[in-house]
Amino acid sequence: MKVIAVVPAAGMGKRMGAGFNKQYLQLSGKPILAHTLTAMQNARIIDTIYLVIPAEEISYCREQVVERYALDKVREIVPGGAERQHSVLNGLRAISGAADDDVILIHDGVRPFVPLRVIEEAVSVAAKHDGALVAVPAKDTIKVVVKGVVRETPPRETLWLAQTPQAFRYRIIRAAHETAAAEGFLGTDDASLVERAGGAVHVVLGDYRNIKITTPEDMRLAEAFLDELRVQHECAGGAGICE
């Protein structure tokens, strides 16, 4: 069984207000996308990576991210589509030689803090079931609001916040995406397409730090996470006093 990562990073990042795509914003002197791909590169369980970005950025991304940071697991850089779902399908269609039961790990290009534990557990669950959804329990009470009026308060213990990676066997996720494309259905995430096809997607406990960097506030939080990781690394190496 091979594990193939599909990393969609074709979003325009309008909420960031940076004037260019958010995946290239510098996080501690390195593009966000490079941090994410490095996490994939360092996960021994992952064999290859298919990166999906806007067609006009392929040359830049290859030179300034993939080659610059020696990300040799990136087998192909694939042009993205109009929506994230279209980009993922482009990535799936670009995969060559995948067996039906190979695991496809789909991970957002702007989630740089995914722990190795989460990657490994998602792959393990996907190999046994129809799919694996990484998620964390909702901390806040969630309200269903229609036209400004609260209509329902679902039990918080039943609500989970979806993250990525999401993992599936190749034949399952490819069929779900192809069916959705043929029927003109646009889902909220990859798991929703498998659910729509009748698949049982199992939850893998994620990490609250596995954030998707979307706004300037997220960037400040990401920098704080990196600062804490540096301190932990220095402590582990005996470079400082940590209590």
C-alpha positions in Angstrom: 0.0 0.0 0.0 1.3 3.4 -1.0 0.3 6.7 0.7 -0.1 9.6 -1.7 -0.6 13.2 -0.5 -2.7 15.6 -2.5 -2.1 19.2 -1.4 -4.5 21.8 -2.8 -3.1 25.3 -2.5 -5.0 27.1 -5.3 -7.0 29.5 -3.1 -6.7 33.3 -3.7 -6.7 34.2 0.0 -8.8 37.3 -0.3 -9.4 37.5 3.5 -5.7 37.8 4.1 -5.5 41.1 2.2 -1.9 40.6 1.2 -2.2 41.3 -2.5 -0.9 37.8 -3.4 -1.8 34.2 -2.6 -1.6 33.4 1.1 0.4 30.2 0.7 3.5 32.3 -0.2 3.3 34.6 2.9 6.4 34.4 5.0 6.0 32.5 8.2 9.3 32.8 10.2 11.2 33.5 6.9 9.7 30.6 5.0 6.5 30.4 2.9 3.5 28.9 4.6 3.3 26.3 1.8 6.9 25.3 2.3 6.2 24.6 6.0 3.2 22.4 5.1 5.1 20.5 2.4 8.0 20.0 4.8 5.6 18.3 7.2 4.5 16.0 4.4 8.1 15.4 3.3 9.3 14.4 6.8 6.4 12.0 7.3 8.0 8.6 6.4 4.6 7.1 5.8 4.0 9.4 2.8 5.5 8.2 -0.5 4.7 11.0 -2.9 3.0 14.4 -3.1 0.9 16.0 -5.8 0.7 19.7 -5.3 -2.2 21.6 -6.8 -1.8 25.4 -7.4 -3.0 28.0 -10.0 -1.5 27.3 -13.4 0.2 30.7 -13.6 2.1 30.0 -10.4 3.6 26.6 -11.3 7.0 27.9 -12.4 7.4 30.2 -9.4 6.3 27.5 -7.0 8.6 24.9 -8.4 11.6 27.3 -8.1 10.8 29.2 -4.9 9.2 26.4 -2.9 9.8 22.9 -4.2 13.3 23.2 -5.4 14.5 25.8 -2.9 13.5 23.6 0.0 14.5 20.3 -1.6 11.0 18.8 -1.4 11.8 15.8 -3.6 8.6 13.9 -2.7 6.6 16.4 -4.8 6.1 14.3 -8.0 4.0 16.7 -9.9 2.6 20.2 -9.7 -0.9 20.2 -11.0 -3.0 23.2 -12.2 -5.9 24.0 -9.9 -9.6 24.5 -10.7 -12.2 27.1 -10.0 -13.1 25.6 -6.6 -11.1 23.6 -4.1 -13.2 20.5 -5.0 -12.1 20.9 -8.7 -8.5 21.3 -7.7 -8.6 18.1 -5.6 -10.1 16.2 -8.6 -7.4 17.5 -10.8 -4.9 16.2 -8.4 -6.6 12.8 -8.2 -6.7 12.6 -12.0 -3.0 13.4 -12.2 -1.9 10.5 -10.0 -0.3 7.8 -12.1 -0.1 4.1 -11.2 -2.3 4.3 -8.0 -3.8 1.0 -6.9 -7.4 0.9 -5.7 -6.4 0.5 -2.1 -3.6 3.0 -2.0 -4.4 5.7 0.6 -4.9 9.3 -0.6 -4.2 11.9 2.0 -5.7 15.3 1.2 -4.3 18.2 3.1 -4.7 22.0 2.9 -1.6 23.8 1.7 -2.0 26.4 4.5 -2.2 24.0 7.5 1.5 23.9 8.4 1.2 22.5 11.9 -0.2 19.1 11.2 1.3 16.6 13.7 2.9 13.3 12.5 0.5 11.4 14.9 -2.5 12.8 13.0 -1.1 11.9 9.6 -0.3 8.3 10.7 -3.7 7.8 12.4 -5.6 9.1 9.4 -3.8 6.7 7.1 -4.4 3.8 9.4 -8.1 4.5 9.7 -8.5 5.1 6.0 -6.9 1.8 5.2 -9.6 0.0 7.2 -12.7 2.1 6.5 -14.3 4.2 3.9 -12.5 7.3 5.0 -10.8 9.2 7.9 -11.9 12.7 8.9 -9.5 14.6 11.2 -11.5 16.8 13.5 -11.6 18.3 17.0 -14.6 18.7 19.4 -16.3 22.1 19.3 -15.4 24.2 22.3 -18.2 26.7 21.9 -21.9 26.3 21.9 -23.1 26.3 18.2 -26.4 28.0 17.2 -28.3 27.4 14.0 -29.4 30.8 12.8 -31.9 31.6 10.0 -32.3 35.3 8.9 -30.8 36.5 12.2 -33.0 34.3 14.5 -31.7 31.3 16.4 -33.6 28.2 15.3 -31.8 25.5 17.1 -29.0 24.7 19.6 -27.5 21.3 18.6 -25.9 19.3 21.5 -22.3 20.4 21.6 -21.0 16.9 22.2 -22.2 15.9 18.8 -20.4 18.7 17.0 -16.8 18.4 15.7 -14.7 20.9 13.7 -13.4 19.4 10.5 -9.7 19.8 9.7 -7.3 18.2 7.2 -5.8 15.8 6.4 -8.7 13.7 5.2 -7.8 10.3 4.0 -9.4 7.7 1.8 -8.6 4.7 -0.4 -8.0 5.8 -3.9 -11.0 4.0 -5.5 -13.4 5.4 -2.9 -12.3 9.1 -3.2 -11.8 9.0 -6.9 -15.3 7.6 -7.5 -16.9 10.0 -5.1 -15.3 13.0 -6.8 -16.1 11.8 -10.3 -19.7 11.3 -9.4 -20.0 14.7 -7.8 -18.4 16.3 -10.9 -20.8 14.4 -13.2 -23.8 15.5 -11.2 -22.7 19.1 -10.7 -22.6 18.7 -6.9 -20.3 20.9 -4.8 -19.6 19.6 -1.3 -18.2 21.4 1.7 -15.1 19.1 1.9 -13.9 15.8 0.5 -15.5 13.7 3.3 -18.9 15.1 2.4 -18.6 13.6 -1.1 -17.8 10.1 0.3 -20.7 10.5 2.8 -23.0 11.5 -0.1 -22.0 8.2 -1.9 -23.0 6.2 1.2 -19.5 5.8 2.7 -18.9 5.7 6.5 -16.2 8.2 7.4 -14.6 7.7 10.7 -13.2 10.5 12.9 -9.6 10.9 13.9 -8.9 13.2 16.8 -7.0 16.2 15.4 -5.1 19.0 17.1 -6.3 22.5 18.0 -3.1 23.9 16.7 -3.6 22.4 13.2 -5.1 25.7 12.1 -5.9 26.8 8.5 -4.1 30.1 8.0 -6.7 32.4 6.5 -6.6 35.8 8.2 -4.0 38.2 9.6 -5.0 37.0 13.0 -4.1 33.4 12.0 -0.6 34.6 11.0 0.0 36.1 14.5 -1.2 32.8 16.1 1.0 30.8 13.8 4.1 32.9 14.7 3.3 32.3 18.4 3.1 28.5 17.7 6.5 28.6 16.0 8.0 30.5 18.8 6.8 27.9 21.3 8.1 25.1 19.1 11.5 26.8 19.0 11.6 27.0 22.8 10.7 23.3 23.1 13.4 22.4 20.7 16.0 24.4 22.6 14.9 22.8 25.8 15.1 19.3 24.4 18.6 20.0 23.1 19.8 21.3 26.4 20.3 24.8 25.1 18.2 26.5 27.8 16.5 26.1 31.2 12.9 25.1 30.8 10.4 24.7 33.5 
